[in-house]
């Protein structure tokens, strides 16, 4: 099992473009898990199979874990932008506005 410190170190070592790809992958996964849960809930209304309930609960846990990871990755990108001399600091094509709009980062003034 990976510790929190090991995960933070691994995330910090990745380039912002790799982090953005991982964020996109996780967001896509969350969309599919939510759609799956909606379908499972509909099926469960017709058939109270305990397996359906278990699948819904597993998806809820997985969605929460992936959402937390997305927020950590977004925070790392924003932190990298703030660090002078980093790849993200000098990248002119990096769009962090969508990260800020999602509510991540501090509530400071964005220039």
C-alpha positions in Angstrom: 0.0 0.0 0.0 1.3 3.5 -0.9 1.5 6.0 1.9 0.2 9.5 1.7 3.8 10.9 1.7 4.8 8.5 -1.1 1.8 9.6 -3.2 2.5 13.3 -2.7 6.2 12.7 -3.7 5.1 10.8 -6.8 2.6 13.5 -7.8 5.2 16.3 -7.3 7.6 14.5 -9.6 5.2 14.4 -12.5 5.0 17.1 -15.2 1.9 19.3 -15.3 0.9 17.8 -18.7 1.0 14.3 -17.2 -1.1 15.5 -14.2 -3.6 17.0 -16.6 -3.9 13.7 -18.5 -4.5 11.9 -15.2 -7.1 14.4 -14.1 -8.9 14.0 -17.4 -8.8 10.2 -17.1 -10.1 10.3 -13.6 -12.9 12.8 -14.4 -14.0 10.5 -17.3 -14.0 7.5 -14.9 -16.2 9.4 -12.4 -18.7 10.3 -15.2 -19.0 6.7 -16.2 -19.3 5.5 -12.5 -22.1 8.0 -11.9 -23.9 6.9 -15.1 -23.5 3.3 -14.0 -24.9 4.1 -10.6 -28.0 5.8 -12.1 -28.6 2.6 -14.2 -28.0 0.3 -11.2 -30.4 2.3 -9.1 -33.0 2.1 -11.8 -32.5 -1.6 -12.1 -32.7 -2.0 -8.4 -36.1 -0.3 -8.3 -37.3 -3.2 -10.3 -35.2 -5.9 -8.7 -34.0 -5.5 -5.1 -31.0 -7.8 -5.7 -28.4 -7.3 -2.9 -25.6 -7.5 -5.6 -27.0 -4.3 -7.2 -26.9 -2.5 -3.8 -23.3 -3.7 -3.2 -22.3 -2.5 -6.7 -23.8 0.9 -6.0 -22.1 1.2 -2.7 -18.7 0.2 -4.2 -19.2 2.8 -6.9 -19.9 5.5 -4.4 -16.7 4.8 -2.5 -14.7 4.7 -5.7 -16.2 8.0 -6.9 -15.2 9.6 -3.6 -11.6 8.3 -3.8 -11.2 9.4 -7.4 -12.7 12.9 -6.6 -10.2 13.3 -3.8 -7.4 12.3 -6.1 -8.5 14.8 -8.7 -8.5 17.6 -6.2 -4.9 16.6 -5.0 -3.7 16.6 -8.6 -5.3 20.0 -9.3 -3.7 21.4 -6.2 -0.3 20.1 -7.3 -0.7 21.9 -10.6 -1.7 25.1 -8.9 1.2 24.8 -6.5 3.6 24.1 -9.3 2.4 27.3 -11.1 3.2 29.2 -7.9 6.8 27.7 -7.6 9.3 29.9 -9.5 11.4 28.1 -12.0 9.2 25.0 -12.4 8.0 23.7 -15.7 4.5 25.0 -15.0 5.8 28.4 -14.0 7.5 28.9 -17.3 4.8 27.2 -19.5 2.8 29.8 -21.4 0.2 27.4 -22.7 -0.9 26.0 -19.4 -4.5 26.8 -18.7 -5.2 26.8 -15.0 -8.3 28.8 -15.1 -10.5 25.7 -15.1 -8.7 24.4 -12.0 -9.4 27.7 -10.2 -13.0 27.7 -11.2 -13.5 24.2 -9.7 -13.0 25.6 -6.3 -9.5 24.2 -5.7 -6.7 26.3 -4.5 -6.9 29.1 -1.9 -9.3 31.9 -2.0 -6.7 34.5 -2.7 -6.7 37.0 -5.5 -5.8 35.5 -8.9 -3.9 37.8 -11.2 
